[in-house]
Amino acid sequence: MATQATGVRHEPLDPSGAGAAIQRWTLTAGPYEASVLTLGATLHTLTAPDRAGRRAQVLLAADELAQILGPARHYGTVVGRYANRIDGSRITIDGEDHPLAPTGGGMTLHGGPDGFAHRMWAATEVPGGVELRLHSPDGDQGFPGALDVTVTYTLDHTLEAGGDLTIAYRAVTTKPTVLNLTNHAYVNLAGEGSGDVLGHLLTLDADAYTPADERQIPTGRTEPVAGTPFDFTTARPIGKSVHDEHPQLTGPGGYDHNWVLRPRPADGTPARAAFLEEPTGGRTLEVLTTEPGVQVYTANKFQGAVTGASGVAYGPFAGIALETQHFPDSPHHPDFPSTVLRPGEEFRSTTVLRFGTN
């Protein structure tokens, strides 16, 4: 039987400094602990035991406000209105054209230069967790419709399953719009600052992926993973093929792609998308989601700009992001699952991060 979180508390991130306005909410359940920031609705830290019971913080995270606002500005944040890339910084809905705020490279990335990751969210305690709310006005970053979004984090623990961190997203709009929300946490199951994740074993419940161009924008095709470095249908080390001379890997320097998940249950129950295992300490992460895709990014371009609580600067492959979401650039590819949200509808999405040991 699941137990509710044994504690929910909150305090200013930095009571005496510039971060006093940012609230940090801490959720505890058995040996598991998660912290959430009101800035960006950020999943900031998560502590979990290994098979010997040793606890470690397993998310890449900055402690200094300057880094949280700077090079770590997307670590663990809720990304929106549209996670990932929209080519041409422009969308068309019902024949009406909407230019979007560009972020460079001929695209709008992660909702624009002032996306949800940079906003202060209002927070309220709920059983076992915290609910965060944000109002996005009509025309925000060019997106049509006034949008009201809630993101709820809850933490549970069972002896059988381990620790479940559930992220539930809800949204409504006043005009037809597009919406694609995700959480951008980076995981290292050996503990943040412990080195790279190339030895982690990854399984993805996906038989296809969406190839991308040199800007990592999908071409619109889906291709089977069989016989390619993208085949994680059975567990394999992340580093096994990450440096292969494959045209999809040489540009980004590793994985930064969307996998097409196997069909999700029609009743909206989250189903497994990924399973990650760190063999030495035995920590595992099972990702379950209602979303049709998962963007896997292996921190290929990290160059030590962020230093975690361990005092170690994060270099390439210091963590892995498993971003459950709709496909990048879906508004331009009618064959991709639709991201259109209309008045009278409610956007609902749920992802569960299930931590355990083997």
QUIRAKA-V942707 format. One record per run of one state. SS is the DSSP state (@ for helix, = for strand, . for the rest). FROM is the first residue (numbers start at 1). LEN is the number of residues. If there is no record, write none. Layout:
SS/FROM/LEN + SS/FROM/LEN
This chain:
./1/2 + =/3/1 + ./4/3 + =/7/6 + ./13/10 + =/23/7 + ./30/2 + =/32/6 + ./38/1 + =/39/1 + ./40/2 + =/42/8 + ./50/5 + =/55/3 + ./58/1 + =/59/1 + ./60/5 + @/65/5 + ./70/8 + =/78/2 + ./80/2 + =/82/1 + ./83/2 + =/85/3 + ./88/2 + =/90/4 + ./94/2 + =/96/4 + ./100/4 + =/104/1 + ./105/2 + =/107/3 + ./110/6 + @/116/3 + ./119/1 + =/120/1 + ./121/1 + =/122/5 + ./127/2 + =/129/8 + ./137/3 + @/140/3 + ./143/4 + =/147/12 + ./159/3 + =/162/12 + ./174/3 + =/177/2 + ./179/1 + =/180/1 + ./181/1 + =/182/2 + ./184/2 + =/186/2 + ./188/13 + =/201/4 + ./205/1 + =/206/5 + ./211/1 + =/212/1 + ./213/5 + =/218/1 + ./219/4 + =/223/2 + ./225/11 + =/236/2 + @/238/3 + ./241/6 + @/247/4 + ./251/5 + =/256/6 + ./262/9 + =/271/7 + ./278/5 + =/283/7 + ./290/3 + =/293/5 + ./298/5 + =/303/5 + ./308/5 + =/313/3 + ./316/4 + =/320/6 + ./326/4 + @/330/3 + ./333/7 + =/340/2 + ./342/5 + =/347/11 + ./358/1
